[in-house]
Amino acid sequence: MQQQNYADRLKHPVFKVISSIITEQGLEAYVIGGFVRDLLLERPSKDIDIVVVGNGMELAKAAAETLRVKKVSYFKNFGTAQFVYKDLEVEFVGARKESYQRDSRKPIVEDGTLSDDQKRRDFTINALALDLRAETFGNIVDPFGGLEDLEKGILRTPLEPEQTYSDDPLRMMRAIRFATQLDFQIERKSLEAIRAHAERLEIISEERIMDELNKIIKTPKPSRGFELLFSTQLLHQFFPEMVALYGIETINGKSHKDNFFHTLEVLDNVCLNSDDLWLRWSAILHDIAKPPTKRFDTEVGWTFHGHEELGARMVPKIFKRLRLPLDQKMKYVQKLVRLHLRPIALVKGSVTDSAIRRLLFEAGDDIEDLMTLCNADITSKNEFKVKKYRQNFELVSQKLKDVEEKDRVRNFQPPVSGELIMTTFNLTPCAEIGTIKSRIKEAILEGEIANEHEAAVEYMFAVALELGLEKQNNLLQ
């Protein structure tokens, strides 16, 4: 069989330089892994992995000198080196073979051959290597049928899947991530092995798990990844709150919807309109408190009263356990979970300016994202019902624009400051200042006064009169 050659795709000067050096020194080096996979799939890739049968750090140093790269990072403990050249990040590593102990995903590493290095790869499509020696430049080395798997869209492990996944359980998450990113099928034996070894995920740090999960969430249709995580029991290992959403309960002939699959539908809907990771997390968590708030009422059926408020309180705990950022990103998700029913309530009922002002005040600059989430939350098999909701939703969106333009309450700042109140009534810090500010804010949100300084000052004096402040300092005549 004729050797397949891809020299015409290795146009970047990095490959020519490495080829020249190893040919002159009588070494073997190959470009391997994700770059080769993406090259053959014609997907963009900026990371090049070079495996050297020998010393990777020395080859990195020689290549950097030729390319006039000033900074090379060396990682002696791992025997690797890397540098950035133009638009590419290039990493060099010596070929190695690995063995694992059951209680750790950190392997015992020894020098090895290209074959040893390919055996330790997670999937056949990531074990593909392209030869960089001059006489065989661009020849593909494919001992496990990775090319055929690439053509068929199959994810398969080079060795027996039980060994591959047990050695490094993070590969189970990677299998689902690649299946979701590339729209590939995971080989049946691999799926069965993942189910059998799902509990092995316990030796993996939450940070590494979240890195893979976030890559799944960033795909165009993350629901596929979550369905695989659920069916293989991987999701059960690190995200029990989401697993609890699964299932339908029926009492007296009344059923509630499966909130797990509803959540995935909302997530996919959000993905059609936004690439924002944290808006997508808001979709994942918007109904997370439905299981603990679920009640059956003989009159109305199933209820989930207060699930938005309890869900918002659950967000920090979930973020902390999953090692997600506990900064403004968490607070953003918490806000959207807390407010996600508000626009829907406006769609169902009468849309008053007061309700719109309050929503704008609480949502601030996140109002558009909240509306995207709420629009995505309109899911039903009844097309007429969905169409009606969406039409009403458009009315709410327009009302938001109109009221904001008129009343400017987004990111509301009081037109009367605490300092002005203190100066006017000769006060030191006290409860009355907060009362006056709060009453002014409520009056503006209710539409009783305009959101402007003059109207607010006049209202300030009226409230002060009620509080009897004029009797304390005789400033009000």
C-alpha positions, -999 to +999 in steps of 0.1 A: +000+000+000+013+034-009+025+056+020+002+086+025+021+118+025+010+153+037+041+173+030+020+199+010+002+208+043+034+214+063+041+248+048+050+266+080+087+275+083+088+258+118+085+224+101+113+231+076+137+243+103+131+212+125+134+189+095+168+205+086+182+202+121+171+166+127+182+154+093+217+170+098+220+154+133+205+120+124+175+124+147+139+114+145+111+139+152+074+140+144+046+164+146+019+145+166-015+147+182-041+175+180-023+195+153-022+165+129-058+157+136-070+193+130-047+196+099-065+166+084-099+178+094-090+213+080-097+229+114-076+258+126-049+250+152-023+271+169-006+245+190+021+222+176+034+192+195+068+178+184+079+144+197+116+137+195+132+103+198+159+118+220+162+151+239+133+174+232+148+204+251+180+203+229+160+203+197+138+232+210+170+252+217+184+246+183+152+254+165+147+286+185+182+298+176+176+291+139+142+309+140+157+337+162+132+331+190+145+349+221+125+332+248+122+295+253+105+280+283+122+248+297+104+223+320+132+200+331+110+179+354+088+170+324+116+170+298+097+195+277+103+229+262+082+254+243+083+287+225+060+309+205+069+316+169+047+341+150+012+327+154+021+293+167+029+278+201+054+250+196+061+223+223+089+198+222+090+165+242+111+134+241+093+102+231+083+083+262+065+054+276+043+055+307+031+032+334+005+041+360-004+033+396-041+029+404-043+057+429-028+084+407-030+098+372+006+108+373+026+083+353+060+068+358+078+080+327+107+064+308+124+073+275+108+054+247+102+051+209+077+068+187+056+036+190+057+038+228+046+075+226+017+067+203+005+039+226+001+063+255-021+087+235-058+089+244-074+083+210-063+069+177-071+102+160-047+119+185-020+093+179-014+102+143+021+115+136+038+132+106+074+124+099+097+155+098+129+138+085+139+151+050+137+118+032+103+109+046+090+144+052+052+144+056+047+107+057+020+097+081+026+071+109-007+056+118-003+023+137-039+022+151-061+031+122-066+067+132-070+079+096-099+055+091-115+066+124-111+102+114-129+095+081-157+076+099-161+101+128-152+075+155-135+079+188-115+049+197-086+043+221-052+029+209-051+003+236-079-015+253-103+012+266-103-002+302-066+003+304-066+038+287-094+051+310-082+035+342-047+048+337-059+084+333-096+089+340-095+124+327-095+108+292-131+098+298-140+135+300-118+142+270-137+115+250-170+132+256-155+166+249-140+155+215-173+137+206-192+170+213-166+193+196-161+171+165-196+156+163-180+121+165-194+088+178-176+071+208-170+035+200-193+012+219-165-006+238-152+028+249-186+039+261-190+008+281-156+012+296-164+048+306-195+036+324-176+009+342-148+033+353-169+065+360-160+064+397-123+066+388-129+103+381-126+109+419-088+110+415-090+139+391-090+175+404-121+196+400-100+222+381-091+196+354-127+183+352-140+219+348-115+226+321-130+198+300-166+206+310-162+243+300-149+232+266-180+211+262-202+240+273-184+263+247-194+240+218-223+249+194-245+222+209-234+213+244-265+192+252-250+163+234-220+164+257-243+166+288-264+137+276-232+116+272-219+127+306-253+116+321-256+083+303-220+073+313-226+083+349-197+108+348-220+137+356-231+119+387-195+120+400-191+158+401-225+175+395-252+157+415-274+189+416-278+187+378-285+149+379-313+156+403-331+175+376-337+143+357-370+124+357-407+129+356-431+123+385-468+118+381-495+121+407-533+120+400-525+120+363-506+152+365-469+153+355-441+179+355-416+182+327-382+166+328-362+195+340-328+179+330-338+178+293-356+212+296-323+227+310-304+212+280-329+227+256-326+261+272-288+258+271-288+250+234-312+279+228-288+303+245-260+290+224-278+300+193-275+337+204-244+339+226-209+325+229-206+338+265-196+310+288-211+325+319-245+332+302-244+295+293-237+286+329-267+307+339-288+285+316-274+254+332-282+266+367-315+286+361-337+257+374-311+240+396-333+244+427-364+228+413-358+194+429-357+208+465-387+231+459-409+206+441-443+202+457-476+187+446-508+207+451-541+190+445-556+221+431-528+234+407-506+203+403-468+206+406-452+238+419-416+250+424-422+281+444-391+301+452-368+280+431-352+311+416-343+325+450-330+292+464-312+286+431-294+319+435-283+309+470-270+276+456-248+292+429-219+302+452-218+267+468-218+250+435-191+274+421-169+269+452-171+231+450-165+229+413-136+254+416-152+279+393-143+316+398-159+332+429-157+367+414-180+389+393-186+359+370-203+340+399-223+371+409-234+376+373-247+340+371-263+343+406-281+375+394-295+359+363-306+328+382-324+350+407-341+372+380-348+346+353-386+344+361-392+382+361-394+388+324-416+357+319-439+370+346-442+403+327-450+383+295-478+365+314-493+396+331-498+433+325-466+452+317-466+483+339-439+509+337-432+504+374-425+466+369-402+475+340-383+501+360-377+476+388-364+450+364-341+475+348-329+487+382-321+451+394-306+438+361-285+468+352-262+462+323-271+425+323-306+431+311-299+420+275-284+388+287-313+382+311-337+386+282-316+362+261-318+336+289-356+341+294-363+340+257-344+307+256-364+294+285-396+295+265-398+258+256-430+238+248-441+212+223-471+235+217-460+257+188-489+281+191-481+287+228-444+293+221-453+317+193-477+336+215-451+339+243-424+351+219-448+378+205-455+390+240-418+388+248-411+413+219-436+437+235-417+434+268-384+440+251-397+471+234-412+484+266-378+479+283-362+502+256-390+528+259-389+530+297-351+531+298-349+559+273-375+579+293-365+571+329-329+561+328-330+536+358-305+511+345-276+511+369-296+536+390-277+562+409-297+582+435-301+618+423-298+629+459-267+618+478-263+609+515-239+637+518-265+663+506-290+649+531-265+652+560-255+687+550-291+699+545-304+686+578-271+689+598-271+651+604-244+626+614-247+591+599-281+577+610-310+555+599-330+585+586-305+591+558-311+555+545-348+560+549-348+591+528-327+576+501-348+545+500-380+564+498-366+585+469-356+554+450-390+538+455-408+569+444-387+570+412-392+533+405-430+536+411-431+566+388-443+590+415-414+614+407-390+619+377-355+605+379-339+640+382-322+661+409-348+688+413-378+664+417-357+643+441-347+672+463-384+683+466-393+648+476-364+647+501-379+677+519-414+660+520-400+628+535-379+648+560-411+666+571-428+633+577-397+622+598-399+654+619-364+664+609-374+701+606-381+701+644-346+689+652-326+716+634-350+743+622-336+741+587-370+735+572-392+766+571 
